[in-house]
């Protein structure tokens, strides 16, 4: 489906404005875990076990190493939003790249004709 240049330019400008509305971003993953403590006689050792938690963990890579940080419930809520912002930024950038490809291809064709 071919689009004209003004439509692509308008779409690209709208995507740029969307980036400006994003809040802070964080990379990584957020998990909610329930875990046993290992103490003999604790309810987490029963059958079936009643695990402790929830515990919230933020995991990311730093220089090729996985780093995990335990968070409070309140921190986890913030991180959830920030991670979501980062993923939304990735989607917007992918769309910008696709639109930009069409724009630059059109410009290259015009350049070759001149």
Beta strands, then each sheet from edge to edge (+ up, - down):
strand 1: 29-35
strand 2: 52-62
strand 3: 65-71
sheet 1: 1+ 2- 3+
end
